[in-house]
């Protein structure tokens, strides 16, 4: 309380003197409906006294400053924001807003003084909301319930807010209220105070109020929002802001731009990224060449895929580094954005902010142990991959494909069966030559005849005339071989 009231018990100052001070203009600076920002100077069992900055203190009922559990929300020395709802010789009556049961006259006074009234949203109707104010039914247009676009009207039902009366008929049966006007009035005051203390480059803190495809809106003062563009949410690549922040989350950001829109409202740009550590500053301490790590595909191009291995750190997997086991012509044929993959770090260039990555090296080269797994003469089962004029490519396992030449197939009794095969069909083959260093395996059917040897045996040979009598004419190479075999048998 002011010094006059606090010393009343000790001095001889009378009520008449106090009334005289009031009459001389002690409260001329405040009128019903004015907002008062003052400090709590005393608390008793039923009232709380507030320094109004005038000769008389303000008084607000204790019940108005209790929470839902009945606990007092202020203490001596706290700053409070209240409205003047009356004046008399006992002081200035303050309130958070007019509430309770009120008559026509009280509604008229609230409208005339632009004084907030407390109301509860009880339901929705065509074009707006039903609001109960002083035990009376009022209407709030949907455009006047908030300063932002209302996407879900039901979220307002059951909530208690402060409103201004914008329309009132003589009998009080038609009451129209607006919360938007009050919010804009409070936001304007908060904006002016914020801008008077804040400049570009300052760090601010606020609450994420809504999210759009292009960024997140953060309330940094009552009714005052700044926008964090999706590219300024952090160093990590995100497809949608919801991957980085959530509504209701408290965040810190740097004020990067301050201006006005075409309606004269403050337009504030924020950056969370500028307050975060640049991941490229510590990339060489986090990773080394040869490391195998897991990452997320964040972008696809014709020449390769960009994989993020840590927030803000992504590198290129060239199309030639995607797979040993598949022939990849376009990354999009085998990969998609958001997919998790394993990669091996091939190179780090922190100065140029580049990472070279390989998916196929992370998987391992299947040809490394092919010589131990496949030996000449070994029977295996494979899948026809494709058919060419010169032979069939048969896949033995992911990344390992062998060739069954047409020249070999033609010497097999099963040639007709192989000619009927289609890509995807399984077939049994025999391993021929294995050249792991050249990444080549030749295949056989298993029953083919050695064409070169039979040609040698079947070739006609001119015989020399017999040295001594006889019918002459040699037996030829085949006959000689047979005679030699018979001799050996004897």
Secondary structure, 3 states (H helix, E strand, C coil): CCHHHHCCCCCCCCHHHHHHHHHHHHCCCCCCCCEEEEEEEEECCCEEEECCCCCCCEEEEHHHHECCCCCECCCCCCEEEEEEEEEECCEEEEECCECCCCCHHHHHHHHHCCCCEEEEEEEEECCEEEEEECCEEEEEEHHHCCCCCCCCHHHHCCCEEEEEEEEECCCCCCEEEECHHHHHHHHHHHHHHHHHHCCCCCEEEEEEEEEECCEEEEEEECCEEEEEEHHHCCCCCCCCHHHCCCCCCEEEEEEEEEEECCCCCEEEEEECHHHCCCHHHHHHHHCCCCCEEEEEEEEEECCEEEEEEECCEEEEEEHHHCCCCCCCCCHHHCCCCCCEEEEEEEEEECCCCEEEEEHHHHHCCCCCCHHHHCCCCCEEEEEEEEEECCEEEEEEECCEEEEEEHHHHCCCCCHHHHHCCCCCCEEEEEEEEEEHHHCEEEEECCCCCCHHHHHHHHCCCCCCCCCCCCCCCCCHHHHHHHHHHHHHHC
